Amino acid sequence: MLKLYKFAEDIWFKFPQKLRFLLVGGFNTVFAYSLFAFLVAVLNIPYQVALIINYIIGVNVSIFTMRYYVFRSFGNFWGEYGKAWGVYITTLILNYVAMYFMVDICHMNELVAQAIYTVVITFFTYFMHKYVSFAKPSGYPAK
C-alpha cells in the first residue's frame, strides 16, 4: 500500500504547483463550503457563528493539505502554521465584512453570499500562501 501511495505521490508532484493548488484548493473549498452550508441550512446556525466553526475546522484541513500537497513545504511547521492562520484570520475578517454587506444590507441568501465570497478570495489566498505562509527562504532547495 505504501508503494502505491509513493507512486501516486511521485506523479502528483510532477503536476505544476498552480494545478496542484487548483485541485487541492478545490477539495478544500468544497469541504469548507459544504460544512458552512450544513451548519447554516441544516443546523440553522446563524452565519456569523457558522463562519467561526467553519474556519476552525476548514482552516486546519486546508493548512495541512496546502502545506504538503501544494507547496511541498518542509519548513518549520509551527512557524508556517502561525503564518497560515494569520492569512486565514485576515480572510475571516474580510469574510465577515463581505457577508455583513451581502446578507444584512443587500439581503442576499447566506449560501449565495458565501459562494461569491469564496470565488473572489481564492486568488488572494493563493498568493498569500505562496509568498507568506509557505514561502521558501532564498537559497532553499526546490523539491
N, CA, C and O atoms as CSV, one atom per row, in Angstrom:
chain,resi,resn,atom,element,x,y,z
A,1,MET,N,N,0.823,-1.192,0.000
A,1,MET,CA,C,0.000,0.000,0.000
A,1,MET,C,C,0.872,1.263,0.000
A,1,MET,O,O,0.565,2.239,-0.685
A,2,LEU,N,N,1.951,1.229,0.770
A,2,LEU,CA,C,2.853,2.375,0.832
A,2,LEU,C,C,3.515,2.620,-0.520
A,2,LEU,O,O,3.742,3.763,-0.915
A,3,LYS,N,N,3.821,1.535,-1.220
A,3,LYS,CA,C,4.433,1.660,-2.540
A,3,LYS,C,C,3.484,2.351,-3.522
A,3,LYS,O,O,3.903,3.191,-4.319
A,4,LEU,N,N,2.213,1.990,-3.455
A,4,LEU,CA,C,1.198,2.598,-4.314
A,4,LEU,C,C,1.067,4.087,-4.000
A,4,LEU,O,O,0.976,4.911,-4.910
A,5,TYR,N,N,1.057,4.432,-2.704
A,5,TYR,CA,C,0.984,5.841,-2.312
A,5,TYR,C,C,2.192,6.610,-2.833
A,5,TYR,O,O,2.041,7.711,-3.364
A,6,LYS,N,N,3.378,6.050,-2.688
A,6,LYS,CA,C,4.607,6.701,-3.154
A,6,LYS,C,C,4.556,6.903,-4.666
A,6,LYS,O,O,4.969,7.950,-5.165
A,7,PHE,N,N,4.056,5.915,-5.392
A,7,PHE,CA,C,3.906,6.015,-6.843
A,7,PHE,C,C,2.958,7.164,-7.200
A,7,PHE,O,O,3.268,7.984,-8.064
A,8,ALA,N,N,1.803,7.218,-6.532
A,8,ALA,CA,C,0.822,8.282,-6.779
A,8,ALA,C,C,1.397,9.650,-6.406
A,8,ALA,O,O,1.166,10.638,-7.103
A,9,GLU,N,N,2.138,9.698,-5.312
A,9,GLU,CA,C,2.754,10.951,-4.875
A,9,GLU,C,C,3.791,11.433,-5.891
A,9,GLU,O,O,3.867,12.628,-6.176
A,10,ASP,N,N,4.578,10.527,-6.431
A,10,ASP,CA,C,5.577,10.894,-7.440
A,10,ASP,C,C,4.902,11.512,-8.666
A,10,ASP,O,O,5.396,12.490,-9.226
A,11,ILE,N,N,3.787,10.944,-9.071
A,11,ILE,CA,C,3.031,11.509,-10.199
A,11,ILE,C,C,2.453,12.868,-9.816
A,11,ILE,O,O,2.527,13.824,-10.588
A,12,TRP,N,N,1.876,12.943,-8.616
A,12,TRP,CA,C,1.246,14.182,-8.141
A,12,TRP,C,C,2.215,15.363,-8.190
A,12,TRP,O,O,1.858,16.442,-8.664
A,13,PHE,N,N,3.423,15.162,-7.708
A,13,PHE,CA,C,4.378,16.274,-7.621
A,13,PHE,C,C,5.008,16.632,-8.967
A,13,PHE,O,O,5.798,17.573,-9.044
A,14,LYS,N,N,4.676,15.906,-10.011
A,14,LYS,CA,C,5.088,16.308,-11.358
A,14,LYS,C,C,4.130,17.348,-11.934
A,14,LYS,O,O,4.468,18.037,-12.896
A,15,PHE,N,N,2.934,17.466,-11.350
A,15,PHE,CA,C,1.978,18.495,-11.779
A,15,PHE,C,C,2.513,19.864,-11.387
A,15,PHE,O,O,3.157,19.990,-10.345
A,16,PRO,N,N,2.266,20.895,-12.193
A,16,PRO,CA,C,2.680,22.251,-11.810
A,16,PRO,C,C,1.977,22.687,-10.518
A,16,PRO,O,O,0.856,22.268,-10.230
A,17,GLN,N,N,2.652,23.522,-9.764
A,17,GLN,CA,C,2.121,23.977,-8.475
A,17,GLN,C,C,0.744,24.623,-8.605
A,17,GLN,O,O,-0.121,24.408,-7.755
A,18,LYS,N,N,0.532,25.406,-9.652
A,18,LYS,CA,C,-0.770,26.059,-9.810
A,18,LYS,C,C,-1.886,25.041,-10.024
A,18,LYS,O,O,-3.000,25.242,-9.540
A,19,LEU,N,N,-1.610,23.967,-10.730
A,19,LEU,CA,C,-2.608,22.923,-10.917
A,19,LEU,C,C,-2.869,22.199,-9.593
A,19,LEU,O,O,-4.016,21.906,-9.255
A,20,ARG,N,N,-1.799,21.916,-8.849
A,20,ARG,CA,C,-1.972,21.283,-7.530
A,20,ARG,C,C,-2.802,22.189,-6.620
A,20,ARG,O,O,-3.650,21.707,-5.869
A,21,PHE,N,N,-2.556,23.509,-6.689
A,21,PHE,CA,C,-3.339,24.453,-5.885
A,21,PHE,C,C,-4.812,24.388,-6.269
A,21,PHE,O,O,-5.686,24.367,-5.402
A,22,LEU,N,N,-5.083,24.358,-7.567
A,22,LEU,CA,C,-6.481,24.299,-8.008
A,22,LEU,C,C,-7.158,23.016,-7.538
A,22,LEU,O,O,-8.306,23.053,-7.096
A,23,LEU,N,N,-6.472,21.894,-7.626
A,23,LEU,CA,C,-7.062,20.613,-7.226
A,23,LEU,C,C,-7.243,20.522,-5.707
A,23,LEU,O,O,-8.324,20.180,-5.228
A,24,VAL,N,N,-6.203,20.824,-4.967
A,24,VAL,CA,C,-6.287,20.763,-3.502
A,24,VAL,C,C,-7.209,21.867,-2.995
A,24,VAL,O,O,-8.035,21.646,-2.109
A,25,GLY,N,N,-7.056,23.054,-3.568
A,25,GLY,CA,C,-7.932,24.159,-3.189
A,25,GLY,C,C,-9.385,23.857,-3.511
A,25,GLY,O,O,-10.285,24.239,-2.761
A,26,GLY,N,N,-9.617,23.171,-4.627
A,26,GLY,CA,C,-10.976,22.765,-4.971
A,26,GLY,C,C,-11.551,21.826,-3.923
A,26,GLY,O,O,-12.695,21.979,-3.493
A,27,PHE,N,N,-10.748,20.856,-3.521
A,27,PHE,CA,C,-11.186,19.946,-2.452
A,27,PHE,C,C,-11.481,20.723,-1.178
A,27,PHE,O,O,-12.541,20.555,-0.575
A,28,ASN,N,N,-10.544,21.575,-0.767
A,28,ASN,CA,C,-10.717,22.349,0.465
A,28,ASN,C,C,-11.943,23.264,0.390
A,28,ASN,O,O,-12.669,23.428,1.370
A,29,THR,N,N,-12.157,23.849,-0.776
A,29,THR,CA,C,-13.297,24.747,-0.962
A,29,THR,C,C,-14.621,23.996,-0.854
A,29,THR,O,O,-15.549,24.443,-0.181
A,30,VAL,N,N,-14.694,22.854,-1.523
A,30,VAL,CA,C,-15.921,22.045,-1.451
A,30,VAL,C,C,-16.162,21.587,-0.013
A,30,VAL,O,O,-17.291,21.622,0.478
A,31,PHE,N,N,-15.103,21.161,0.648
A,31,PHE,CA,C,-15.220,20.719,2.043
A,31,PHE,C,C,-15.721,21.861,2.930
A,31,PHE,O,O,-16.689,21.693,3.671
A,32,ALA,N,N,-15.062,23.023,2.855
A,32,ALA,CA,C,-15.423,24.145,3.724
A,32,ALA,C,C,-16.811,24.693,3.395
A,32,ALA,O,O,-17.586,25.005,4.299
A,33,TYR,N,N,-17.120,24.809,2.119
A,33,TYR,CA,C,-18.432,25.334,1.747
A,33,TYR,C,C,-19.533,24.359,2.165
A,33,TYR,O,O,-20.588,24.785,2.635
A,34,SER,N,N,-19.299,23.070,2.001
A,34,SER,CA,C,-20.284,22.069,2.420
A,34,SER,C,C,-20.505,22.126,3.929
A,34,SER,O,O,-21.634,22.014,4.407
A,35,LEU,N,N,-19.424,22.300,4.666
A,35,LEU,CA,C,-19.538,22.432,6.121
A,35,LEU,C,C,-20.346,23.674,6.481
A,35,LEU,O,O,-21.234,23.612,7.331
A,36,PHE,N,N,-20.043,24.801,5.839
A,36,PHE,CA,C,-20.786,26.037,6.087
A,36,PHE,C,C,-22.264,25.844,5.750
A,36,PHE,O,O,-23.131,26.233,6.533
A,37,ALA,N,N,-22.555,25.253,4.602
A,37,ALA,CA,C,-23.947,25.026,4.184
A,37,ALA,C,C,-24.670,24.113,5.174
A,37,ALA,O,O,-25.831,24.351,5.505
A,38,PHE,N,N,-23.995,23.084,5.639
A,38,PHE,CA,C,-24.589,22.179,6.626
A,38,PHE,C,C,-24.921,22.939,7.916
A,38,PHE,O,O,-26.010,22.789,8.471
A,39,LEU,N,N,-23.988,23.740,8.377
A,39,LEU,CA,C,-24.205,24.489,9.619
A,39,LEU,C,C,-25.358,25.486,9.492
A,39,LEU,O,O,-26.168,25.625,10.408
A,40,VAL,N,N,-25.427,26.174,8.356
A,40,VAL,CA,C,-26.442,27.215,8.161
A,40,VAL,C,C,-27.793,26.612,7.759
A,40,VAL,O,O,-28.818,26.922,8.365
A,41,ALA,N,N,-27.789,25.755,6.739
A,41,ALA,CA,C,-29.052,25.283,6.164
A,41,ALA,C,C,-29.667,24.106,6.926
A,41,ALA,O,O,-30.890,23.990,7.000
A,42,VAL,N,N,-28.838,23.244,7.485
A,42,VAL,CA,C,-29.369,22.062,8.159
A,42,VAL,C,C,-29.500,22.298,9.664
A,42,VAL,O,O,-30.543,22.008,10.251
A,43,LEU,N,N,-28.451,22.820,10.283
A,43,LEU,CA,C,-28.485,23.040,11.732
A,43,LEU,C,C,-29.047,24.410,12.121
A,43,LEU,O,O,-29.231,24.694,13.304
A,44,ASN,N,N,-29.319,25.252,11.131
A,44,ASN,CA,C,-29.875,26.596,11.363
A,44,ASN,C,C,-29.025,27.451,12.303
A,44,ASN,O,O,-29.553,28.209,13.116
A,45,ILE,N,N,-27.734,27.322,12.183
A,45,ILE,CA,C,-26.807,28.138,12.965
A,45,ILE,C,C,-26.642,29.469,12.232
A,45,ILE,O,O,-26.455,29.466,11.015
A,46,PRO,N,N,-26.705,30.594,12.920
A,46,PRO,CA,C,-26.516,31.892,12.250
A,46,PRO,C,C,-25.167,31.926,11.523
A,46,PRO,O,O,-24.181,31.356,11.992
A,47,TYR,N,N,-25.143,32.601,10.373
A,47,TYR,CA,C,-23.924,32.585,9.552
A,47,TYR,C,C,-22.711,33.110,10.312
A,47,TYR,O,O,-21.594,32.668,10.046
A,48,GLN,N,N,-22.894,34.034,11.244
A,48,GLN,CA,C,-21.766,34.590,12.000
A,48,GLN,C,C,-21.081,33.507,12.840
A,48,GLN,O,O,-19.853,33.468,12.920
A,49,VAL,N,N,-21.865,32.638,13.459
A,49,VAL,CA,C,-21.317,31.538,14.261
A,49,VAL,C,C,-20.795,30.433,13.338
A,49,VAL,O,O,-19.744,29.846,13.594
A,50,ALA,N,N,-21.535,30.157,12.271
A,50,ALA,CA,C,-21.120,29.127,11.318
A,50,ALA,C,C,-19.759,29.454,10.712
A,50,ALA,O,O,-18.952,28.554,10.478
A,51,LEU,N,N,-19.497,30.733,10.455
A,51,LEU,CA,C,-18.187,31.116,9.912
A,51,LEU,C,C,-17.059,30.738,10.868
A,51,LEU,O,O,-16.028,30.220,10.437
A,52,ILE,N,N,-17.246,30.991,12.147
A,52,ILE,CA,C,-16.207,30.659,13.139
A,52,ILE,C,C,-15.965,29.148,13.174
A,52,ILE,O,O,-14.820,28.701,13.098
A,53,ILE,N,N,-17.028,28.370,13.287
A,53,ILE,CA,C,-16.898,26.912,13.312
A,53,ILE,C,C,-16.248,26.422,12.015
A,53,ILE,O,O,-15.349,25.581,12.037
A,54,ASN,N,N,-16.712,26.954,10.905
A,54,ASN,CA,C,-16.188,26.583,9.598
A,54,ASN,C,C,-14.692,26.877,9.499
A,54,ASN,O,O,-13.933,26.049,8.997
A,55,TYR,N,N,-14.270,28.029,9.965
A,55,TYR,CA,C,-12.854,28.389,9.886
A,55,TYR,C,C,-12.004,27.496,10.787
A,55,TYR,O,O,-10.928,27.060,10.379
A,56,ILE,N,N,-12.464,27.222,11.989
A,56,ILE,CA,C,-11.679,26.392,12.914
A,56,ILE,C,C,-11.412,25.020,12.293
A,56,ILE,O,O,-10.292,24.515,12.361
A,57,ILE,N,N,-12.423,24.426,11.698
A,57,ILE,CA,C,-12.256,23.093,11.110
A,57,ILE,C,C,-11.612,23.182,9.727
A,57,ILE,O,O,-10.609,22.520,9.460
A,58,GLY,N,N,-12.186,23.996,8.858
A,58,GLY,CA,C,-11.734,24.081,7.470
A,58,GLY,C,C,-10.313,24.578,7.308
A,58,GLY,O,O,-9.577,24.097,6.446
A,59,VAL,N,N,-9.924,25.538,8.131
A,59,VAL,CA,C,-8.568,26.094,8.024
A,59,VAL,C,C,-7.522,25.046,8.362
A,59,VAL,O,O,-6.491,24.968,7.695
A,60,ASN,N,N,-7.766,24.245,9.377
A,60,ASN,CA,C,-6.788,23.218,9.726
A,60,ASN,C,C,-6.647,22.187,8.616
A,60,ASN,O,O,-5.532,21.770,8.303
A,61,VAL,N,N,-7.755,21.769,8.015
A,61,VAL,CA,C,-7.689,20.850,6.877
A,61,VAL,C,C,-6.898,21.504,5.741
A,61,VAL,O,O,-6.027,20.878,5.136
A,62,SER,N,N,-7.211,22.759,5.465
A,62,SER,CA,C,-6.551,23.481,4.378
A,62,SER,C,C,-5.049,23.638,4.612
A,62,SER,O,O,-4.253,23.421,3.699
A,63,ILE,N,N,-4.668,24.008,5.809
A,63,ILE,CA,C,-3.236,24.200,6.096
A,63,ILE,C,C,-2.462,22.908,5.863
A,63,ILE,O,O,-1.413,22.919,5.219
A,64,PHE,N,N,-2.966,21.813,6.374
A,64,PHE,CA,C,-2.242,20.548,6.228
A,64,PHE,C,C,-2.159,20.114,4.770
A,64,PHE,O,O,-1.109,19.654,4.322
A,65,THR,N,N,-3.248,20.252,4.029
A,65,THR,CA,C,-3.222,19.816,2.634
A,65,THR,C,C,-2.404,20.762,1.763
A,65,THR,O,O,-1.640,20.314,0.908
A,66,MET,N,N,-2.560,22.065,1.975
A,66,MET,CA,C,-1.807,23.048,1.175
A,66,MET,C,C,-0.314,22.950,1.463
A,66,MET,O,O,0.510,22.981,0.549
A,67,ARG,N,N,0.021,22.833,2.735
A,67,ARG,CA,C,1.424,22.833,3.144
A,67,ARG,C,C,2.202,21.743,2.417
A,67,ARG,O,O,3.283,21.991,1.882
A,68,TYR,N,N,1.649,20.550,2.401
A,68,TYR,CA,C,2.401,19.458,1.801
A,68,TYR,C,C,2.063,19.240,0.331
A,68,TYR,O,O,2.963,19.190,-0.508
A,69,TYR,N,N,0.786,19.110,0.010
A,69,TYR,CA,C,0.404,18.684,-1.334
A,69,TYR,C,C,0.468,19.787,-2.389
A,69,TYR,O,O,0.490,19.492,-3.584
A,70,VAL,N,N,0.499,21.042,-1.970
A,70,VAL,CA,C,0.632,22.119,-2.957
A,70,VAL,C,C,2.033,22.702,-2.912
A,70,VAL,O,O,2.737,22.718,-3.922
A,71,PHE,N,N,2.437,23.179,-1.746
A,71,PHE,CA,C,3.699,23.908,-1.647
A,71,PHE,C,C,4.866,23.019,-1.233
A,71,PHE,O,O,6.010,23.470,-1.209
A,72,ARG,N,N,4.588,21.777,-0.913
A,72,ARG,CA,C,5.605,20.780,-0.548
A,72,ARG,C,C,6.628,21.347,0.432
A,72,ARG,O,O,7.841,21.250,0.248
A,73,SER,N,N,6.087,21.923,1.450
A,73,SER,CA,C,6.927,22.598,2.424
A,73,SER,C,C,7.397,21.640,3.510
A,73,SER,O,O,6.635,20.818,4.020
A,74,PHE,N,N,8.661,21.771,3.842
A,74,PHE,CA,C,9.241,21.010,4.936
A,74,PHE,C,C,9.891,21.961,5.939
A,74,PHE,O,O,10.754,21.574,6.727
A,75,GLY,N,N,9.443,23.227,5.885
A,75,GLY,CA,C,9.981,24.236,6.796
A,75,GLY,C,C,9.449,24.038,8.205
A,75,GLY,O,O,8.811,23.029,8.507
A,76,ASN,N,N,9.719,25.010,9.059
A,76,ASN,CA,C,9.281,24.981,10.445
A,76,ASN,C,C,7.758,24.902,10.505
A,76,ASN,O,O,7.062,25.838,10.112
A,77,PHE,N,N,7.252,23.778,10.999
A,77,PHE,CA,C,5.803,23.551,10.999
A,77,PHE,C,C,5.047,24.636,11.752
A,77,PHE,O,O,4.108,25.222,11.214
A,78,TRP,N,N,5.442,24.910,12.981
A,78,TRP,CA,C,4.689,25.866,13.806
A,78,TRP,C,C,4.782,27.277,13.260
A,78,TRP,O,O,3.821,28.040,13.355
A,79,GLY,N,N,5.922,27.637,12.689
A,79,GLY,CA,C,6.057,28.951,12.068
A,79,GLY,C,C,5.128,29.097,10.876
A,79,GLY,O,O,4.445,30.110,10.728
A,80,GLU,N,N,5.108,28.073,10.024
A,80,GLU,CA,C,4.228,28.105,8.855
A,80,GLU,C,C,2.758,28.033,9.268
A,80,GLU,O,O,1.906,28.693,8.674
A,81,TYR,N,N,2.477,27.240,10.273
A,81,TYR,CA,C,1.104,27.118,10.770
A,81,TYR,C,C,0.612,28.482,11.272
A,81,TYR,O,O,-0.512,28.888,10.980
A,82,GLY,N,N,1.451,29.172,12.018
A,82,GLY,CA,C,1.087,30.501,12.522
A,82,GLY,C,C,0.890,31.505,11.403
A,82,GLY,O,O,-0.059,32.288,11.430
A,83,LYS,N,N,1.785,31.490,10.413
A,83,LYS,CA,C,1.637,32.412,9.278
A,83,LYS,C,C,0.378,32.092,8.479
A,83,LYS,O,O,-0.331,33.000,8.045
A,84,ALA,N,N,0.098,30.804,8.284
A,84,ALA,CA,C,-1.108,30.414,7.543
A,84,ALA,C,C,-2.361,30.861,8.295
A,84,ALA,O,O,-3.306,31.362,7.684
A,85,TRP,N,N,-2.372,30.683,9.608
A,85,TRP,CA,C,-3.521,31.151,10.390
A,85,TRP,C,C,-3.640,32.664,10.308
A,85,TRP,O,O,-4.750,33.196,10.311
A,86,GLY,N,N,-2.524,33.357,10.235
A,86,GLY,CA,C,-2.563,34.813,10.046
A,86,GLY,C,C,-3.259,35.183,8.752
A,86,GLY,O,O,-4.054,36.122,8.712
A,87,VAL,N,N,-2.959,34.446,7.693
A,87,VAL,CA,C,-3.639,34.661,6.408
A,87,VAL,C,C,-5.129,34.414,6.576
A,87,VAL,O,O,-5.949,35.204,6.108
A,88,TYR,N,N,-5.484,33.315,7.245
A,88,TYR,CA,C,-6.897,32.967,7.375
A,88,TYR,C,C,-7.652,33.885,8.334
A,88,TYR,O,O,-8.852,34.098,8.157
A,89,ILE,N,N,-6.983,34.426,9.336
A,89,ILE,CA,C,-7.648,35.418,10.197
A,89,ILE,C,C,-7.998,36.643,9.354
A,89,ILE,O,O,-9.074,37.222,9.501
A,90,THR,N,N,-7.075,37.029,8.470
A,90,THR,CA,C,-7.347,38.148,7.560
A,90,THR,C,C,-8.548,37.835,6.671
A,90,THR,O,O,-9.428,38.677,6.492
A,91,THR,N,N,-8.584,36.616,6.112
A,91,THR,CA,C,-9.717,36.269,5.248
A,91,THR,C,C,-11.005,36.146,6.047
A,91,THR,O,O,-12.083,36.418,5.518
A,92,LEU,N,N,-10.917,35.741,7.314
A,92,LEU,CA,C,-12.116,35.676,8.156
A,92,LEU,C,C,-12.698,37.069,8.377
A,92,LEU,O,O,-13.912,37.259,8.303
A,93,ILE,N,N,-11.840,38.030,8.646
A,93,ILE,CA,C,-12.304,39.415,8.820
A,93,ILE,C,C,-12.950,39.916,7.529
A,93,ILE,O,O,-14.029,40.507,7.553
A,94,LEU,N,N,-12.279,39.674,6.409
A,94,LEU,CA,C,-12.852,40.066,5.116
A,94,LEU,C,C,-14.170,39.333,4.859
A,94,LEU,O,O,-15.107,39.905,4.301
A,95,ASN,N,N,-14.234,38.074,5.268
A,95,ASN,CA,C,-15.445,37.273,5.092
A,95,ASN,C,C,-16.607,37.868,5.890
A,95,ASN,O,O,-17.724,37.971,5.382
A,96,TYR,N,N,-16.344,38.256,7.126
A,96,TYR,CA,C,-17.382,38.880,7.956
A,96,TYR,C,C,-17.890,40.176,7.331
A,96,TYR,O,O,-19.097,40.413,7.284
A,97,VAL,N,N,-16.983,41.006,6.856
A,97,VAL,CA,C,-17.373,42.279,6.239
A,97,VAL,C,C,-18.204,42.019,4.982
A,97,VAL,O,O,-19.253,42.630,4.782
A,98,ALA,N,N,-17.721,41.106,4.141
A,98,ALA,CA,C,-18.441,40.786,2.900
A,98,ALA,C,C,-19.817,40.194,3.195
A,98,ALA,O,O,-20.807,40.570,2.567
A,99,MET,N,N,-19.876,39.271,4.148
A,99,MET,CA,C,-21.156,38.653,4.480
A,99,MET,C,C,-22.120,39.668,5.083
A,99,MET,O,O,-23.308,39.652,4.764
A,100,TYR,N,N,-21.632,40.541,5.939
A,100,TYR,CA,C,-22.499,41.568,6.519
A,100,TYR,C,C,-23.106,42.429,5.403
A,100,TYR,O,O,-24.305,42.706,5.393
A,101,PHE,N,N,-22.253,42.840,4.472
A,101,PHE,CA,C,-22.740,43.673,3.362
A,101,PHE,C,C,-23.754,42.914,2.513
A,101,PHE,O,O,-24.847,43.411,2.242
A,102,MET,N,N,-23.379,41.700,2.094
A,102,MET,CA,C,-24.249,40.959,1.171
A,102,MET,C,C,-25.526,40.444,1.841
A,102,MET,O,O,-26.598,40.496,1.238
A,103,VAL,N,N,-25.427,39.950,3.075
A,103,VAL,CA,C,-26.582,39.335,3.738
A,103,VAL,C,C,-27.427,40.376,4.472
A,103,VAL,O,O,-28.638,40.459,4.268
A,104,ASP,N,N,-26.783,41.161,5.321
A,104,ASP,CA,C,-27.544,42.072,6.179
A,104,ASP,C,C,-27.972,43.363,5.491
A,104,ASP,O,O,-29.023,43.917,5.814
A,105,ILE,N,N,-27.174,43.842,4.556
A,105,ILE,CA,C,-27.524,45.096,3.872
A,105,ILE,C,C,-28.248,44.816,2.551
A,105,ILE,O,O,-29.280,45.421,2.262
A,106,CYS,N,N,-27.692,43.885,1.744
A,106,CYS,CA,C,-28.293,43.592,0.430
A,106,CYS,C,C,-29.339,42.478,0.490
A,106,CYS,O,O,-30.000,42.200,-0.510
A,107,HIS,N,N,-29.494,41.841,1.644
A,107,HIS,CA,C,-30.494,40.783,1.862
A,107,HIS,C,C,-30.317,39.591,0.917
A,107,HIS,O,O,-31.289,39.019,0.423
A,108,MET,N,N,-29.066,39.236,0.682
A,108,MET,CA,C,-28.741,38.079,-0.149
A,108,MET,C,C,-28.776,36.819,0.714
A,108,MET,O,O,-28.500,36.885,1.912
A,109,ASN,N,N,-29.104,35.701,0.134
A,109,ASN,CA,C,-29.075,34.417,0.825
A,109,ASN,C,C,-27.652,34.131,1.307
A,109,ASN,O,O,-26.688,34.393,0.588
A,110,GLU,N,N,-27.520,33.596,2.518
A,110,GLU,CA,C,-26.195,33.324,3.112
A,110,GLU,C,C,-25.351,32.389,2.256
A,110,GLU,O,O,-24.145,32.593,2.115
A,111,LEU,N,N,-25.975,31.373,1.689
A,111,LEU,CA,C,-25.212,30.400,0.902
A,111,LEU,C,C,-24.715,31.004,-0.412
A,111,LEU,O,O,-23.602,30.713,-0.850
A,112,VAL,N,N,-25.533,31.836,-1.033
A,112,VAL,CA,C,-25.122,32.520,-2.265
A,112,VAL,C,C,-24.000,33.512,-1.952
A,112,VAL,O,O,-23.005,33.583,-2.673
A,113,ALA,N,N,-24.170,34.265,-0.884
A,113,ALA,CA,C,-23.153,35.250,-0.493
A,113,ALA,C,C,-21.815,34.574,-0.202
A,113,ALA,O,O,-20.765,35.060,-0.621
A,114,GLN,N,N,-21.857,33.459,0.514
A,114,GLN,CA,C,-20.611,32.752,0.838
A,114,GLN,C,C,-19.968,32.186,-0.425
A,114,GLN,O,O,-18.742,32.180,-0.539
A,115,ALA,N,N,-20.762,31.717,-1.363
A,115,ALA,CA,C,-20.221,31.197,-2.623
A,115,ALA,C,C,-19.505,32.307,-3.391
A,115,ALA,O,O,-18.411,32.091,-3.910
A,116,ILE,N,N,-20.108,33.480,-3.466
A,116,ILE,CA,C,-19.489,34.623,-4.152
A,116,ILE,C,C,-18.181,35.004,-3.469
A,116,ILE,O,O,-17.163,35.201,-4.133
A,117,TYR,N,N,-18.210,35.108,-2.151
A,117,TYR,CA,C,-17.006,35.468,-1.397
A,117,TYR,C,C,-15.890,34.450,-1.654
A,117,TYR,O,O,-14.735,34.825,-1.858
A,118,THR,N,N,-16.238,33.177,-1.642
A,118,THR,CA,C,-15.250,32.112,-1.823
A,118,THR,C,C,-14.529,32.234,-3.158
A,118,THR,O,O,-13.310,32.074,-3.220
A,119,VAL,N,N,-15.263,32.512,-4.215
A,119,VAL,CA,C,-14.651,32.664,-5.545
A,119,VAL,C,C,-13.689,33.846,-5.552
A,119,VAL,O,O,-12.579,33.747,-6.074
A,120,VAL,N,N,-14.112,34.948,-4.982
A,120,VAL,CA,C,-13.300,36.173,-5.002
A,120,VAL,C,C,-12.028,36.024,-4.164
A,120,VAL,O,O,-10.966,36.480,-4.587
A,121,ILE,N,N,-12.109,35.405,-3.005
A,121,ILE,CA,C,-10.972,35.347,-2.074
A,121,ILE,C,C,-9.926,34.300,-2.469
A,121,ILE,O,O,-8.811,34.322,-1.947
A,122,THR,N,N,-10.262,33.399,-3.370
A,122,THR,CA,C,-9.353,32.318,-3.763
A,122,THR,C,C,-8.013,32.833,-4.266
A,122,THR,O,O,-6.969,32.297,-3.894
A,123,PHE,N,N,-8.022,33.848,-5.091
A,123,PHE,CA,C,-6.772,34.375,-5.662
A,123,PHE,C,C,-5.900,35.010,-4.584
A,123,PHE,O,O,-4.685,34.812,-4.565
A,124,PHE,N,N,-6.514,35.764,-3.699
A,124,PHE,CA,C,-5.797,36.381,-2.579
A,124,PHE,C,C,-5.121,35.299,-1.729
A,124,PHE,O,O,-3.955,35.428,-1.357
A,125,THR,N,N,-5.865,34.239,-1.430
A,125,THR,CA,C,-5.350,33.167,-0.580
A,125,THR,C,C,-4.152,32.474,-1.220
A,125,THR,O,O,-3.168,32.186,-0.538
A,126,TYR,N,N,-4.223,32.204,-2.522
A,126,TYR,CA,C,-3.106,31.552,-3.205
A,126,TYR,C,C,-1.831,32.382,-3.055
A,126,TYR,O,O,-0.791,31.857,-2.657
A,127,PHE,N,N,-1.907,33.658,-3.369
A,127,PHE,CA,C,-0.711,34.495,-3.316
A,127,PHE,C,C,-0.205,34.680,-1.888
A,127,PHE,O,O,1.005,34.738,-1.668
A,128,MET,N,N,-1.096,34.771,-0.933
A,128,MET,CA,C,-0.665,34.906,0.459
A,128,MET,C,C,0.037,33.636,0.939
A,128,MET,O,O,1.043,33.721,1.643
A,129,HIS,N,N,-0.474,32.471,0.572
A,129,HIS,CA,C,0.198,31.227,0.973
A,129,HIS,C,C,1.522,31.069,0.245
A,129,HIS,O,O,2.517,30.663,0.846
A,130,LYS,N,N,1.543,31.383,-1.032
A,130,LYS,CA,C,2.769,31.218,-1.814
A,130,LYS,C,C,3.881,32.139,-1.313
A,130,LYS,O,O,5.033,31.718,-1.206
A,131,TYR,N,N,3.544,33.384,-1.009
A,131,TYR,CA,C,4.568,34.370,-0.675
A,131,TYR,C,C,4.697,34.680,0.813
A,131,TYR,O,O,5.617,35.393,1.214
A,132,VAL,N,N,3.788,34.155,1.637
A,132,VAL,CA,C,3.878,34.423,3.073
A,132,VAL,C,C,3.921,33.108,3.866
A,132,VAL,O,O,4.937,32.784,4.481
A,133,SER,N,N,2.823,32.361,3.849
A,133,SER,CA,C,2.704,31.177,4.712
A,133,SER,C,C,3.764,30.122,4.436
A,133,SER,O,O,4.436,29.655,5.356
A,134,PHE,N,N,3.913,29.744,3.168
A,134,PHE,CA,C,4.801,28.646,2.817
A,134,PHE,C,C,5.936,29.087,1.903
A,134,PHE,O,O,6.455,28.294,1.117
A,135,ALA,N,N,6.314,30.349,2.009
A,135,ALA,CA,C,7.397,30.879,1.183
A,135,ALA,C,C,8.709,30.187,1.536
A,135,ALA,O,O,9.015,29.945,2.703
A,136,LYS,N,N,9.455,29.884,0.517
A,136,LYS,CA,C,10.755,29.254,0.717
A,136,LYS,C,C,11.808,30.346,0.904
A,136,LYS,O,O,11.861,31.295,0.123
A,137,PRO,N,N,12.629,30.219,1.915
A,137,PRO,CA,C,13.714,31.189,2.091
A,137,PRO,C,C,14.643,31.162,0.878
A,137,PRO,O,O,14.777,30.123,0.231
A,138,SER,N,N,15.285,32.284,0.560
A,138,SER,CA,C,16.197,32.304,-0.572
A,138,SER,C,C,17.307,31.277,-0.347
A,138,SER,O,O,17.835,31.136,0.756
A,139,GLY,N,N,17.642,30.569,-1.416
A,139,GLY,CA,C,18.646,29.523,-1.325
A,139,GLY,C,C,18.107,28.182,-0.886
A,139,GLY,O,O,18.853,27.205,-0.823
A,140,TYR,N,N,16.806,28.119,-0.578
A,140,TYR,CA,C,16.165,26.875,-0.141
A,140,TYR,C,C,16.041,25.947,-1.347
A,140,TYR,O,O,15.549,26.376,-2.391
A,141,PRO,N,N,16.471,24.689,-1.237
A,141,PRO,CA,C,16.400,23.786,-2.398
A,141,PRO,C,C,14.958,23.477,-2.778
A,141,PRO,O,O,14.120,23.229,-1.910
A,142,ALA,N,N,14.673,23.491,-4.072
A,142,ALA,CA,C,13.338,23.153,-4.556
A,142,ALA,C,C,13.125,21.655,-4.440
A,142,ALA,O,O,14.052,20.871,-4.647
A,143,LYS,N,N,11.905,21.260,-4.108
A,143,LYS,CA,C,11.571,19.825,-4.013
A,143,LYS,C,C,10.531,19.492,-5.011
A,143,LYS,O,O,10.107,18.340,-5.100
